Amino acid sequence: MPFNCTITAHLWQMLPYCVYVLYSLRDVLLYHGFTTNLGARLANHNQGKTKSTKGRRPLMVIHSEYYLSKSDALRRERYFKTTMGKRMLKLILRHTLMQLRGNKAET
């Protein structure tokens, strides 16, 4: 699960608010969230410190978007949690999801 903290740190300085999508390698479901520190947030998820994802570990980031405005980021996170937002994400990430689910089938 490579994660480039240098890029994240640079983006954080310019665009501090992040909306992210995690993929559970255990149950192959998605989790959507908001943070100002994606590296630390991912570590918390994978260490079991987040109640909603504790039983779904390991998790990996498959999508992230950065915003200057906190309200814009929170609005986007809420959208990802709607039926239309979930459909849109699955459409945009369809090749990624197919690859990940194919890899899971091999293990």
Secondary structure, DSSP 8 states (H G I E B T S, - for coil): ----HHHHHHHHHH--EEEEEEEETTT--EEEEEES-HHHHHHHHHTT-SGGGGGG-SEEEEEEEEES-HHHHHHHHHHHTSHHHHHHHHHHTHHHHHHHHHHHHH-
